[in-house]
Amino acid sequence: MRTWFITGGTPGGFGMAYADAALDLGDNVVLTARRPHLLDDWAARHGDRAMVHPLDVTDAQQIHEAVRAAEERFGRIDVLVNNAGRGWYGSVEGMPDSDVRNTFELNFFSVAQMLRAVLPGMRARGSGWIINMSSVAGLRSEPGFGYYSAAKYAIEGLTDALRHEVTPFGIKVMAVEPGAFRTRAYASFAEEAVNETVDAYLPLIESVRSSMIEQSGQQPGDPHRGVRAVVDAMNSAAPPRRIVLGADGYAAVQGQLADMTAELHAFEAASRSADFPRRS
C-alpha cells in the first residue's frame, strides 16, 4: 500500500481526481488545499485512508509541516503529485509585476520547495514517484499567457534534470501536460477584472479573458479519464518521461513539434556553420 501526497485539492480538479484514483488502487492519500474545509465531505467518505491537510504551497514552512504530518500519519510518502497551480493572464510587457511574481511563486518555486521536502525520504528508501503537472502551455506558449507558459516551460526543464538526478535512487519522474480540461481553472475569471497596465494590449487580453470564460465548464478533457491515463502510464513496463493529455492537447503539441522540426531542418546549414572549422 502506497501513500500519495497531492497538492491543489480543489473539488472537481485534477487533485481530487488523483486522490480518487489512488484510493481506488487501495492506497492512502494526503490531499492538501488552501481551503481544506471544502474537502470535508470528500474526506468523510473515505475514512482512515484519506487525510486532508491545509497547505498554501507558496509557504515553505507550511510545506514542511504538511509533509511531516503526512509522514507521521502514514509513515512515508511514495507518490508526490505537484498539482497546485493557476494561470494569470496578461501581456509580456503589461502584466503587473505582482502577477508575474505570483505566477512563478505558485507554478514553479512551490514545486521546487515540495520536491526538496519530499525527496530526502524517497532517496533514503530507494523508491518513489514524482508527478509534476505541467501543461501543453509548457510546450507551446499562447499570447496572453506568456508568463504562465514560461513557468510551465521551467517545470519541463526542472523535471527533465530531476529525472536524471534521481534515477540512481530508484525514483521515477513524469511530466503531465494537459490540454483543456473541465476543471474549475477558469471559474474565477468572470469575477476578476482585467489587470493589464499597457492599454495597447487591452483588446488582446480582453479577448483572452472572454475566451476562457466561454470555455469554462465546456472543456473537452475529463480529469478522471486523464488521471487514469497517467496511472496506466506509471504502471507500464517503460513509463514515459512525459504524457500529453487530451485530443486537443495532442494535436497542439504534434503541430508544435512538426513546426520546430521543419524550421530546424530549414536552418540546418546555418546551425552547423557556427562551429569552428574542422581541421583536415
GILIN-V899293 format. One record per pair of residues at least 12 apart in sequence whose C-alpha atoms are under 10 Angstrom apart, sorted by the first residue. I is the first residue (numbers start at 1). J is the second residue. If there is no record, write none. Layout:
# GILIN-V899293
i	j
I	J
I	J
This chain:
# GILIN-V899293
i	j
1	22
1	25
1	26
1	27
1	28
1	78
2	22
2	23
2	25
2	26
2	27
2	28
2	29
2	74
2	76
2	77
2	78
2	79
2	128
3	22
3	23
3	26
3	27
3	28
3	29
3	30
3	49
3	50
3	70
3	71
3	74
3	75
3	76
3	77
3	78
3	79
3	80
3	128
4	18
4	19
4	22
4	23
4	27
4	28
4	29
4	30
4	31
4	50
4	70
4	74
4	76
4	77
4	78
4	79
4	80
4	81
4	128
4	129
4	130
5	18
5	19
5	28
5	29
5	30
5	31
5	32
5	51
5	52
5	66
5	67
5	70
5	71
5	76
5	77
5	78
5	79
5	80
5	81
5	82
5	118
5	130
6	18
6	19
6	29
6	30
6	31
6	32
6	33
6	52
6	79
6	80
6	81
6	82
6	83
6	84
6	131
7	19
7	30
7	31
7	32
7	33
7	34
7	53
7	54
7	55
7	56
7	57
7	63
7	80
7	81
7	82
7	83
7	84
7	85
7	111
7	114
8	31
8	32
8	33
8	34
8	35
8	55
8	56
8	57
8	81
8	82
8	83
8	84
8	85
8	86
9	30
9	31
9	32
9	33
9	34
9	35
9	36
9	38
9	39
9	52
9	53
9	54
9	55
9	83
9	84
10	31
10	32
10	33
10	34
10	35
10	36
10	38
10	39
10	83
10	84
10	183
10	184
10	185
11	33
11	38
11	39
11	42
11	183
11	184
12	182
12	183
12	184
12	185
12	222
12	223
12	224
13	83
13	84
13	181
13	182
13	183
13	184
13	185
13	222
13	223
13	224
14	81
14	83
14	84
14	133
14	178
14	181
14	182
14	183
14	184
14	222
14	223
14	224
14	226
14	227
15	31
15	32
15	33
15	81
15	82
15	83
15	84
15	133
15	183
15	223
15	224
15	227
16	31
16	32
16	39
16	42
16	83
16	223
16	224
16	227
17	222
17	223
17	224
17	225
17	226
17	227
17	228
18	31
18	81
18	83
18	223
18	224
18	226
18	227
18	228
18	230
18	231
19	31
19	50
19	81
19	224
19	227
20	42
20	46
20	50
20	224
20	227
21	224
21	225
21	227
21	228
21	231
22	50
22	79
22	227
22	228
22	231
23	46
23	49
23	50
25	231
26	49
27	49
27	50
27	78
28	46
28	48
28	49
28	50
28	51
28	74
28	77
28	78
29	43
29	46
29	48
29	49
29	50
29	51
29	52
29	70
29	74
29	77
29	79
30	43
30	49
30	50
30	51
30	52
30	53
30	66
30	67
30	69
30	70
30	71
30	73
30	74
30	77
30	80
31	43
31	50
31	51
31	52
31	53
31	54
31	55
31	66
31	70
31	81
32	51
32	52
32	53
32	54
32	55
32	56
32	57
32	63
32	66
32	83
32	84
33	52
33	53
33	54
33	55
33	56
33	57
33	84
34	53
34	54
34	55
34	56
34	57
34	84
35	53
35	54
35	55
35	56
36	52
36	53
36	54
36	55
37	52
37	53
37	54
38	52
39	51
39	52
39	53
40	52
48	73
48	74
49	73
49	74
51	69
51	70
51	73
51	74
52	66
52	70
53	65
53	66
53	67
53	69
53	70
54	66
55	67
55	84
56	84
56	106
56	110
57	82
57	84
57	85
57	105
57	106
57	107
57	109
57	110
57	111
57	113
57	114
58	84
58	102
58	104
58	105
58	106
58	107
58	108
58	109
58	110
58	111
58	113
58	114
59	105
59	106
59	110
59	113
60	109
60	110
60	113
60	114
60	117
61	113
63	110
63	113
63	114
63	116
63	117
63	118
64	113
64	114
64	116
64	117
64	118
65	117
66	117
67	114
67	117
67	118
68	117
68	118
71	118
71	121
76	118
76	121
76	122
76	125
77	118
77	119
77	121
77	122
77	127
77	128
77	129
78	118
78	119
78	121
78	122
78	125
78	127
78	128
78	129
78	130
78	171
79	118
79	122
79	127
79	128
79	129
79	130
79	131
79	171
79	172
79	173
80	114
80	115
80	118
80	119
80	122
80	128
80	129
80	130
80	131
80	132
80	173
81	111
81	114
81	115
81	129
81	130
81	131
81	132
81	133
81	174
82	107
82	108
82	110
82	111
82	112
82	114
82	115
82	130
82	131
82	132
82	133
82	134
82	175
83	107
83	111
83	131
83	132
83	133
83	134
83	176
84	106
84	107
84	110
84	111
84	132
84	133
85	103
85	104
85	105
85	106
85	107
85	108
85	110
85	111
85	133
85	134
85	148
85	185
86	102
86	103
86	106
86	107
86	148
86	184
86	185
86	186
87	99
87	102
87	103
87	104
87	106
87	107
87	145
87	146
87	147
87	148
87	149
87	151
87	185
87	186
87	189
88	100
88	102
88	103
88	144
88	145
88	146
88	147
88	148
88	189
88	195
89	103
89	143
89	144
89	145
89	146
89	147
89	148
89	189
89	194
89	195
89	196
89	205
89	206
89	208
89	209
90	143
90	144
90	145
90	146
90	147
90	148
90	194
90	195
90	196
90	197
90	198
90	201
90	202
90	204
90	205
90	206
90	208
90	209
91	143
91	144
91	145
91	146
91	147
91	195
91	196
91	197
91	198
91	200
91	201
91	202
91	204
91	205
92	143
92	144
92	145
92	146
92	147
92	196
92	198
92	201
93	146
93	196
93	197
93	198
93	201
94	144
94	195
94	196
94	197
94	198
94	199
94	200
94	201
94	202
94	205
95	144
95	145
95	146
95	147
95	194
95	195
95	196
95	197
95	198
95	201
95	205
96	195
96	196
96	197
96	198
97	197
99	147
99	148
99	195
100	146
100	147
100	148
100	151
101	147
102	148
103	147
103	148
103	149
103	150
103	151
103	152
104	147
104	148
104	150
104	151
104	152
104	154
105	151
106	151
107	133
107	134
107	148
107	149
107	150
107	151
107	152
107	154
107	155
108	134
108	148
108	150
108	151
108	152
108	153
108	154
108	155
108	158
109	151
109	154
109	155
111	132
111	133
111	155
111	158
112	155
112	158
112	159
115	130
115	132
115	162
118	130
119	166
119	169
119	171
122	166
122	169
122	170
122	171
123	166
123	167
123	168
123	169
123	170
123	171
124	169
125	169
125	170
125	171
126	166
126	167
126	168
126	169
126	170
126	171
127	166
127	167
127	168
127	169
127	170
127	171
127	172
128	166
128	167
128	169
128	170
128	171
128	172
128	173
129	170
129	171
129	172
129	173
129	174
129	234
130	159
130	162
130	163
130	171
130	172
130	173
130	174
130	175
131	159
131	172
131	173
131	174
131	175
131	176
131	230
131	234
131	242
132	155
132	156
132	158
132	159
132	173
132	174
132	175
132	176
132	177
132	242
133	152
133	155
133	156
133	159
133	174
133	175
133	176
133	177
133	178
133	242
134	149
134	151
134	152
134	153
134	154
134	155
134	156
134	159
134	174
134	175
134	176
134	177
134	178
134	179
134	242
134	243
134	244
135	148
135	149
135	151
135	152
135	153
135	155
135	156
135	175
135	176
135	177
135	178
135	179
135	180
135	243
135	244
135	245
135	249
136	149
136	152
136	153
136	176
136	177
136	178
136	179
136	180
136	243
136	244
136	245
136	246
136	248
136	249
136	250
136	252
136	253
137	149
137	150
137	151
137	152
137	153
137	177
137	178
137	179
137	249
137	252
137	253
138	150
138	151
138	152
138	153
138	154
138	155
138	156
138	157
138	176
138	177
138	178
138	253
139	152
139	153
139	156
139	177
139	244
139	252
139	253
139	256
139	257
140	152
140	153
140	249
140	252
140	253
140	255
140	256
140	257
141	153
141	256
142	208
143	204
143	205
143	208
144	201
144	204
144	205
144	206
144	207
144	208
144	209
145	205
145	208
152	177
155	175
156	174
156	175
156	176
156	177
156	242
158	175
159	173
159	174
159	175
159	241
159	242
160	173
160	174
160	175
160	241
160	242
161	173
162	174
163	175
163	241
172	234
172	239
172	240
172	241
173	234
173	239
173	240
173	241
173	242
174	230
174	233
174	234
174	239
174	240
174	241
174	242
174	243
175	230
175	240
175	241
175	242
175	243
175	244
176	226
176	227
176	230
176	240
176	241
176	242
176	243
176	244
176	245
177	242
177	243
177	244
177	245
177	246
177	249
177	250
177	253
178	221
178	223
178	226
178	243
178	244
178	245
178	246
178	247
178	248
178	249
178	250
179	219
179	220
179	221
179	244
179	245
179	246
179	247
179	248
179	249
179	250
179	251
179	252
179	253
180	215
180	216
180	218
180	219
180	220
180	221
180	222
180	223
180	245
180	246
180	247
180	248
180	249
181	215
181	216
181	217
181	218
181	219
181	220
181	221
181	222
181	223
181	226
181	245
181	246
181	248
181	249
182	215
182	216
182	217
182	218
182	219
182	220
182	221
182	222
182	223
182	224
183	216
183	217
183	218
183	219
183	221
183	222
183	223
184	216
184	217
185	212
185	216
185	217
186	209
186	211
186	212
186	213
186	214
186	215
186	216
186	217
187	212
187	213
187	215
187	216
187	217
188	213
188	216
189	209
189	210
189	212
189	213
189	216
190	209
190	210
190	212
190	213
190	214
190	216
191	213
192	209
193	206
193	209
194	206
194	209
219	246
219	248
220	246
220	247
220	248
221	245
221	246
221	247
221	248
221	249
222	245
222	246
223	245
223	246
225	245
225	246
226	244
226	245
226	246
227	245
229	243
229	244
229	245
229	246
230	242
230	243
230	244
230	245
